[in-house]
């Protein structure tokens, strides 16, 4: 099964790569301004960064950052939710204008998209239930790990080997499966899980993994390549947000600390 999934992921990246060779449409920034809106993609499955609230609205840190950038470009922002494993292909197919979805900047992704930012930094972490006998990463050999399909954490987990890997759409499912006992551990970004633990009181514990790959990673905003005007305008808007206190206000609202 793991070999099959690896082939599927490789095929997905190849599909995205073929789009990257296509010439960009004339002026993505111009097209956005002519339309009067910027379509902003995210999974909607990654609280507190992006999730669907009780009013069926997509909210969170990513949503607020994306909408503020759209505002500063002089257009309306429209949130588009889509499955994470196909989100880059959707961008390259022009289904939306940008991805503000807590995407890790990697060399592989930089081959097919450009990034604005980084707009925050995060780190890979492994969480278990508080009463778990697992004390170190090595204790998980032969056990079941949960990851979000298409994230860099999945790639890392498969490269390590030695455990059973199950993939899910996002953090809510991962936490539910861990608490139900169907997973022994989850591999995720530490910030959203820390926030979830604070809000719910769930008895989870983060393993001490000081040398884990991806312990500190840059998170960027993805746009199509060959869009220098859009990239410059979005970077200028992001920089201004960080300088005038807007970024800190958004960060404190959703995360509880300044994560730039």
PyMOL commands that set and color helices and strands:
alter all, ss='L'
color gray80, all
select helices_A, chain A and resi 2-20+28-35+61-72+84-92+107-110+137-140+152-160+171-180+190-200+228-244+246-254
alter helices_A, ss='H'
color red, helices_A
select strands_A, chain A and resi 37-42+45-46+50-52+58-59+76-81+98-104+113-122+124-129+144-148+164-168+185-189+204-206+217-224
alter strands_A, ss='S'
color yellow, strands_A
deselect
rebuild
show_as cartoon
